[in-house]
Amino acid sequence: MMKFFISLAILFSTFVNSQKKINGISFVASNRIVSEKEIKPVIKINANWVTLMPFAFLKTETNTNIVYDDERQWWGERKIGVEQTAALFHNQAIKVMIKPQIWIPNGFTGNIKMKSEKDWQILENNYQKFILEYALLAQKTNCEMFCIGTELNKFVNARPDFWNQLIKKIRLIYNGKITYAENWDKFQNVPFIKYLDFIGIDAYFPLSDQKTPDIDSLSIAWVPIKSQIKKLSKKFNKPILFTEFGYQSKDFTAKEPWNHSQQADVNLVAQQNALAVVLATFWKEKWFAGGFLWKWYDNYEQVGGSKDSDYTIQNKPAELVLEKFYKE
């Protein structure tokens, strides 16, 4: 452990003051009302931003009916939960991004594609209603940023006019910054980047086939990816925001970081190394705005720990890495 923190000190030695960055976490919607108690662990790790994620549901990738703010959903997934949770974080001077997302039980949002023009129009009307309601909530609660969509690549490329108009409508009712969260493999393929304030990337890039990827190999793997990201930032003169980033605490965590369904043995060191390197690689760059770690649960004492292979860093060595870094 001591050797790791010596390496960490070397990695972090060239940082620009990270407190000027978006040092964020993705706060998972709770099934119960949260209080100041659940906010304290977020304060402890020195986070200055959080993402709140109200979910909507589609039955399939070709379905048009978007279900959201339903009484059957968890408290934190609904408007009442988002509004009250945002107030708790604002009371602690922590900024908030609202990031409404779609969930498809046995599908992927990036593959949403309608079978007819009529279906596209129905979907667009339903999505617009969903997003504008939460944009109004973001304005009402003085949330500092709003994410207009997450990993919807086929949708955004098939219907660019809809998205251009949607952004205009959001700007009319919401005064904060806006972004869009595209998946790591499609981040250069977003037709409306010029209308955003931040270029959002869900940064689950494949980096290593090693069971326990070491700091040096991870650092090298990021070089060509970082170059592409920087080039996109320069092209549009927009800062990059990792709308999601994170690693599971399991073997081969950096091989397919997006793959949450693949089983593997717990590996706390792999998660620790991968997290340290992504922080060291990007947060020092002026063109990089920061990011939101995926993910953080409200019931701190009951989650994570040495036997857990999930993305959360709670009660794991990686938590100390983030806490130290966000404090720099």
C-alpha positions in Angstrom: 0.0 0.0 0.0 2.8 2.4 0.8 4.5 1.7 -2.6 1.1 2.5 -4.2 0.8 5.9 -2.5 4.4 6.8 -3.5 3.4 6.1 -7.1 0.3 8.1 -6.5 2.2 11.1 -5.3 4.4 11.0 -8.4 1.3 10.7 -10.6 -0.4 13.6 -8.9 2.6 15.9 -8.7 1.8 17.9 -11.9 -1.8 18.6 -11.1 -3.5 21.9 -11.8 -5.6 22.6 -8.6 -8.3 20.0 -9.0 -10.7 22.0 -6.9 -11.2 24.2 -9.9 -12.5 21.1 -11.8 -15.8 19.3 -11.6 -14.9 16.7 -9.0 -18.1 14.8 -9.2 -19.9 11.6 -8.2 -23.0 9.9 -9.7 -25.4 9.7 -6.8 -27.6 6.7 -7.3 -31.3 7.2 -6.9 -32.5 5.9 -3.5 -35.6 3.8 -2.7 -36.1 5.9 0.4 -36.1 9.6 1.4 -32.5 10.8 1.9 -31.3 13.2 4.6 -28.2 15.1 5.5 -26.8 11.9 6.9 -26.5 10.4 3.4 -24.8 13.6 2.1 -21.9 13.5 4.7 -19.9 10.8 3.0 -20.0 12.8 -0.2 -18.6 15.8 1.6 -15.9 13.6 3.2 -14.4 12.6 -0.2 -14.3 16.3 -1.2 -16.7 16.1 -4.1 -17.9 19.5 -5.3 -20.5 18.2 -7.8 -23.0 15.4 -8.0 -25.2 14.0 -10.8 -28.8 13.1 -10.0 -30.3 10.6 -12.4 -34.1 10.4 -12.7 -34.9 7.3 -14.8 -37.5 6.7 -17.5 -38.3 3.3 -18.9 -38.8 1.9 -22.4 -39.9 -1.7 -22.9 -37.8 -2.2 -26.0 -35.5 -0.4 -28.4 -38.4 0.2 -30.8 -41.0 1.2 -28.3 -42.4 4.8 -28.2 -43.9 4.9 -24.7 -41.6 6.6 -22.1 -42.6 5.9 -18.5 -41.3 8.3 -15.9 -42.1 10.0 -12.6 -44.4 7.0 -11.8 -45.4 6.2 -8.3 -44.1 2.7 -8.7 -40.6 4.1 -9.2 -38.1 4.6 -6.4 -38.2 7.9 -4.6 -34.9 9.2 -6.0 -35.9 8.4 -9.6 -38.9 10.8 -9.3 -39.2 14.5 -9.4 -39.9 14.8 -5.7 -36.7 12.9 -4.9 -34.6 14.8 -7.3 -35.9 18.1 -6.0 -35.3 17.3 -2.3 -31.9 15.7 -2.9 -30.7 18.6 -5.0 -31.6 20.9 -2.1 -29.6 18.8 0.4 -26.5 19.0 -1.8 -27.0 22.8 -2.5 -27.2 23.3 1.3 -23.6 21.9 1.5 -22.4 24.1 -1.4 -22.2 21.1 -3.7 -23.3 21.8 -7.3 -25.8 19.6 -9.1 -26.3 18.2 -12.6 -29.6 16.6 -13.4 -29.1 13.8 -15.9 -32.4 12.2 -17.0 -31.8 8.7 -18.4 -33.7 6.0 -20.2 -33.5 2.4 -19.1 -34.4 -0.5 -21.4 -34.7 -3.8 -19.4 -33.2 -6.1 -22.1 -31.7 -3.5 -24.5 -29.3 -0.7 -25.0 -30.4 3.0 -25.4 -27.8 3.5 -28.1 -29.8 1.1 -30.3 -33.1 3.0 -30.1 -34.5 3.1 -33.6 -38.1 3.4 -34.7 -39.8 1.3 -37.5 -41.7 4.2 -39.1 -41.8 8.0 -39.4 -45.0 8.0 -37.3 -43.2 6.1 -34.5 -40.3 8.5 -34.6 -42.6 11.4 -34.2 -44.4 9.8 -31.2 -41.1 9.0 -29.6 -39.8 12.5 -30.1 -42.9 14.0 -28.5 -42.6 11.7 -25.5 -38.9 12.3 -25.1 -39.3 16.1 -25.4 -42.0 16.0 -22.7 -39.7 14.0 -20.5 -36.7 16.2 -20.9 -38.4 19.5 -20.8 -40.1 18.6 -17.5 -36.8 17.9 -15.9 -35.2 21.0 -17.5 -37.9 23.0 -15.8 -37.1 21.2 -12.5 -33.4 22.0 -13.0 -34.3 25.6 -13.4 -36.6 25.6 -10.4 -34.0 24.0 -8.2 -31.1 26.2 -9.5 -29.2 23.1 -10.7 -26.0 24.3 -12.4 -26.0 21.8 -15.2 -28.5 19.7 -17.2 -27.7 16.6 -19.4 -30.1 16.4 -22.3 -29.6 12.7 -23.0 -27.4 9.7 -22.3 -26.0 7.2 -24.9 -28.6 7.7 -27.6 -26.4 7.5 -30.6 -28.8 6.1 -33.2 -31.5 8.4 -32.0 -29.4 11.6 -32.2 -28.0 10.7 -35.6 -31.3 9.6 -37.2 -33.1 12.8 -36.0 -30.7 15.7 -35.9 -33.3 18.3 -36.5 -35.3 17.2 -33.5 -32.3 17.5 -31.3 -31.4 20.9 -32.6 -34.9 22.1 -31.8 -34.9 20.4 -28.4 -31.8 22.2 -27.4 -33.3 25.5 -28.4 -36.4 24.8 -26.3 -34.3 23.8 -23.3 -32.3 27.0 -23.6 -35.6 29.0 -23.4 -36.6 27.5 -20.0 -33.2 26.7 -18.4 -30.4 29.1 -17.7 -27.6 26.7 -16.7 -25.0 24.8 -18.6 -26.0 21.8 -20.8 -24.3 18.7 -22.0 -25.0 15.4 -23.6 -23.5 12.1 -22.5 -22.3 9.9 -25.4 -20.8 6.5 -25.0 -17.1 6.1 -25.3 -17.1 4.5 -28.7 -19.4 7.1 -30.3 -18.2 10.3 -28.6 -17.0 11.9 -31.9 -20.3 11.1 -33.6 -22.7 13.7 -32.1 -24.2 16.1 -34.6 -25.0 19.0 -32.2 -21.8 19.3 -30.2 -21.5 23.0 -31.3 -24.7 23.8 -29.4 -23.5 22.3 -26.0 -21.5 23.9 -23.2 -19.5 20.7 -22.5 -18.7 17.7 -24.7 -19.9 14.8 -22.5 -18.3 11.4 -22.7 -19.2 8.2 -20.7 -15.5 7.2 -20.5 -15.5 3.4 -20.4 -12.6 3.0 -22.9 -11.0 -0.4 -23.0 -7.4 0.0 -21.8 -5.8 -3.3 -20.7 -6.2 -7.1 -20.9 -4.2 -7.5 -17.6 -6.0 -9.1 -14.7 -4.5 -6.4 -12.5 -3.5 -3.5 -14.9 -0.5 -1.6 -13.6 -0.1 2.2 -13.6 2.5 2.3 -16.4 0.5 0.2 -18.9 -2.7 2.1 -18.1 -0.9 5.4 -18.6 0.4 4.3 -22.0 -3.0 3.0 -23.1 -4.6 6.4 -22.5 -2.2 8.3 -24.8 -3.9 7.7 -28.2 -7.4 8.0 -26.6 -6.5 11.3 -24.9 -5.1 12.6 -28.2 -8.4 12.0 -29.9 -10.4 13.6 -27.1 -8.1 16.6 -27.0 -8.5 17.0 -30.8 -12.3 17.0 -30.5 -12.1 19.6 -27.7 -9.9 21.8 -29.9 -12.1 21.4 -33.0 -15.2 22.8 -31.2 -13.4 24.9 -28.6 -15.4 23.1 -25.9 -14.3 21.6 -22.7 -14.5 17.8 -22.2 -16.6 16.4 -19.4 -16.6 12.8 -18.3 -20.3 12.5 -17.7 -19.5 9.0 -16.3 -16.2 7.3 -15.5 -15.3 4.4 -13.3 -14.1 0.9 -12.8 -15.4 -2.2 -11.1 -13.3 -3.7 -8.4 -12.7 -7.0 -10.2 -10.2 -8.8 -12.3 -9.7 -7.4 -15.8 -11.5 -4.2 -14.9 -9.9 -2.1 -17.6 -10.6 -4.6 -20.4 -14.3 -3.8 -20.9 -15.1 -1.2 -18.2 -18.7 -0.8 -19.5 -19.5 -4.5 -19.0 -21.3 -4.8 -15.7 -22.7 -8.2 -16.4 -19.4 -10.1 -16.8 -18.5 -12.0 -13.6 -15.0 -12.0 -12.2 -13.2 -12.2 -8.9 -12.9 -9.2 -6.7 -9.8 -7.2 -7.3 -9.5 -4.0 -5.3 -6.0 -3.1 -6.6 -7.2 -3.2 -10.2 -9.9 -0.6 -9.5 -7.5 1.5 -7.5 -4.9 1.6 -10.2 -7.4 2.3 -13.0 -9.0 5.2 -11.1 -5.6 6.7 -10.1 -4.5 6.8 -13.7 -7.6 8.3 -15.3 -7.5 11.1 -12.7 -3.8 11.7 -13.3 -4.2 11.6 -17.1 -7.0 14.1 -17.5 -7.6 16.4 -14.5 -4.3 18.4 -15.1 -5.5 19.5 -18.6 -6.9 22.9 -19.1 -9.3 21.7 -21.8 -10.7 19.1 -19.5 -13.6 20.2 -17.2 -13.7 17.2 -14.8 -16.1 14.3 -14.4 -18.6 12.3 -12.4 -17.5 9.0 -10.9 -19.8 6.1 -11.5 -21.3 5.4 -8.9 -22.1 6.3 -5.3 -24.9 4.9 -3.2 -26.8 6.7 -0.4 -26.5 3.8 2.2 -22.8 4.2 2.7 -22.4 1.7 5.6 -24.1 -1.1 3.7 -22.4 -0.9 0.3 -19.0 -1.6 -1.2 -16.2 -3.1 0.9 -13.6 -5.7 0.4 -15.9 -8.4 -1.0 -17.7 -6.2 -3.5 -16.9 -6.1 -7.2 -19.3 -3.3 -8.2 -18.3 0.1 -9.6 -18.7 1.9 -6.3 -15.5 2.8 -4.5 -17.2 3.1 -1.2 -15.4 1.4 1.7 -12.6 0.3 -0.7 -9.0 1.5 -1.2 -10.0 3.4 -4.3 -12.1 5.7 -2.1 -9.0 7.0 -0.4 -7.5 7.7 -3.9 -10.5 9.8 -4.9 -10.6 11.6 -1.5 -7.0 12.5 -1.7 -7.2 13.6 -5.3 -10.3 15.7 -5.0 -8.7 17.5 -2.0 -5.6 18.5 -4.0 
